[in-house]
Amino acid sequence: MNTDIATLHTETVEGDGFRIALHRRGEDTHVKQRRPVMYGVYSEIETESMLLRFNLNNEIVRAEGRGEDWPSDLEYLKRTAGNDWVYYSTGGYAGSWETLTDASFPAPVSFKIPEPYSEVYKMVGEYYLPNLPYETNTILGDDPFASPGVRRVLNGWHDEIEKIRNAADDLPGRFRRFLDEAAQNSPKRLQAKAETLFGVCGGRTSVLPPDARHADYDVIPLNISQGCLYKCRFCSVKNDMPFSGHTRAQIRQQVEALASFYGNDLYNYNSIFLGDHDALNADEEHILFAISEAMKGLRLRRSFMHGVNVFIFASVASLMNKQDAFFEKLDTCGAKVHINVGLESADQETLDYIGKPLASAEVVRCFERMQSLNGRHPNIECTGNFVFDDALPAGHIPAFLELAEGPVTASPDKGTLYLSPLCISRPSPGTLFEFKQLKTFSMLPTYLYIIQRI
């Protein structure tokens, strides 16, 4: 890592139809904001047709169009470490209309919910909806990748760099080096680098915990295990491997490879995802060892971003089998630890229907322990996933509400419940209406699950 990054100042140069800024400072804390936010230290190129932003390895990470064909000046494209382009849409900030019906009203009453409670925020807990370029839960809005302006930027960003590079031959050396490296990081090279990341981790991370939204999905994947316990029939993101944990040597080797992969841009990361699909089932000491190694080897505490986050998946069994002493150590590991548990349903008929080999009583006990952990440990948050679909047995919703409406033993800000529609295509209007009703009754924060990968 370039140890001088923290002391570098922003420098800007303008040319014929372009502007280049090096080492700009964005937000150093992840925030919920209704305007585009850039995090960390970055560089940018602005022309009449595009705004392009680059990480500390001079790889493109953000892009916006300029001109009438760009959908909105509040929306943007973001490129992930896995080389996916994700379109962040607002869903509209004009607010949303709600209708109340009651026997005491002579007619339905319609009223507008103001801007801070936009449709997107109500659904996913964020002011921006990540629209993904692959099959997933298409929850709101149209397909932005069909927009001419979005296609223009996706297909033309590299040509825009080359055009400036070829025309501006009198730039100061540091700006010339930046342009040369940005041009070398072509779409083909970025895809090859993403494949390198997948190789380091033993495969592509097929899904991130929904809590990763709190870090805008900017997490470094560190696999400490493979596979999961249950192999549930409904799940579309699992693999066929039996569960196995990695050794300390494998974890240390992976940390070293990740540090080399992210290079200078480690400075912009303060969060890790401990994979794979049920990493909490790994040996307790190996989990704590992995967090400690990542703190040191990935320099998480020295990040431009404040704080350290650890995201991890858990099953009912892995959470219930861990002793209280382990959670006490986890609470003092120096990070905010987000544990996302696959509960799916507290109704036995539904569990049988989706092929999850659990008794409903086990789910209830796990939910109760999650609430207890949230109440006792300030640096641990347990969140839960539930399935959601029109076709589920009738007992699923009442069983969910019995949990969600119950007494909350921790802060009402903790313990988010995520509902995951089983349908991969857009949920029906009836399904979304039912979700809004459930959200109203739930005593805990309740949102739809956006299934996003690395």
C-alpha positions, 0 to 999 in steps of 0.5 A, a space after each residue: 500500500 502507498 503509505 502517502 495516500 493519506 497525505 495526498 492533496 486533491 489536484 485538478 487540471 482542465 483541458 479542452 472539453 475535460 477536467 481531471 481531479 486526482 485524490 478527491 475525498 468523499 464521505 468517510 462514514 456510510 450514510 443514508 442520504 437522498 443524494 448521490 454519495 461517493 465514499 473514500 478517496 477517488 479520482 475523476 474524469 468529467 467530460 461533456 458526456 460523462 462523469 467517471 470515477 476511479 478507485 486508488 488502483 485507477 480502476 473505474 468504479 462509478 459512472 454517470 451520463 451527461 445529457 438528455 438521454 441519462 435517466 436522472 442526475 440523481 442516479 448512477 452506475 457503480 462497478 463492483 469488485 466482481 465487475 458487475 455494473 449496478 444501477 442505483 435508482 431513486 424510485 422517485 423522491 416525490 413521495 408516494 400515495 397511500 390509501 386508507 379504508 375504514 368502515 367509518 369513512 364514507 369513502 377511501 382517503 388518499 394522501 401523500 407520504 412526503 419525500 423522506 418516506 419514498 417507496 424505495 426506502 420503505 421497501 429496502 431501508 435505503 434511499 437508493 435501489 441497486 438494480 442488478 444486471 443478473 436475475 434476482 429479485 426485481 422488486 421495484 422499477 423498470 430495467 435501467 439497463 435498457 435505457 439508451 443513456 445507460 447503454 451509451 455509458 456502459 459501452 463507451 466509458 473506456 473510449 472516453 478515456 482513450 479519447 482524452 488520453 490521445 488528445 491531451 499530450 501535454 498534461 503534467 506527469 502525474 495526470 498522464 500516469 493516471 490516464 495511462 493506468 485508467 486506460 490500461 484498466 480496460 473492460 477485458 482487464 477488469 474482468 480478468 482481475 475479477 476472475 482473479 478475486 474469485 480464484 483467491 476466494 475459492 469461487 464467486 460469492 453468490 450472495 452477500 448478507 442483506 446487512 451489507 447494505 450498511 456499507 454500500 456492499 463495499 466488503 472484502 470477501 474472506 472465505 473461512 468455510 465452504 457450503 452450508 448445513 441444510 441445502 434447503 430446496 427453495 434456495 437458489 444461491 447455495 452450492 452442493 458442497 458439504 460444509 467444511 471449515 478452512 484451516 488457519 493457514 488457509 485463512 492467513 494465505 487468503 488474507 495475504 492474497 486479498 491484500 495484494 489484490 486490493 492493493 492501494 484501494 485497501 485504504 477505502 475498505 473497512 468491512 469484510 464478509 466472512 463466507 461462505 453460506 454459514 460461516 458462523 458454523 466454523 470453529 469459534 477460534 477460527 472465526 475470531 482468528 479470521 477477524 484478527 488476521 483481517 484487521 491486521 493484514 487488510 489494515 481495516 482500522 487504518 481505512 479512510 472509512 470510520 469503524 470496522 464491520 464484519 458481515 456473516 451468515 448463520 443458520 439456526 443450528 450454528 447460532 444456537 450451538 455457539 456458547 455465550 462466551 463466544 459472543 462475548 469475545 465477538 462483541 469485543 473483537 473491535 468491529 461491529 458484527 452483523 450476523 444474518 440468520 436464515 430463519 425462513 418461517 416459524 410455521 411447520 407446514 411452510 418449513 416442510 413446503 420449502 424443504 428446510 429440515 427444521 422444526 418450527 420450535 427450533 426457529 422460535 427458540 433461535 429468534 428468541 436468542 437473537 433478540 437476547 444477543 441484540 439486547 446484551 451485546 452492543 457491537 453485535 446485531 442479529 438479523 433474520 431472513 424469512 421467505 415471502 410468497 403468495 403460494 406459501 401455506 396459510 400459516 406462514 404469515 400468522 407465525 411470522 407476525 407472532 414473532 414480529 409483533 412480540 415484545 422487542 428486548 433490544 433497541 428497536 433499531 436492531 434486529 432487522 427482518 428481511 423478507 425474500 420473495 421466492 419469485 425471482 421475477 417481479 413480485 405481484 402487486 398483491 405481494 408488495 401490498 401484503 409486505 407493506 401490511 406486514 411492515 406496519 405490524 412488525 415491531 422490528 425494522 422490516 425490509 425486502 431482501 436484495 440478493 446481491 453478489 460480489 
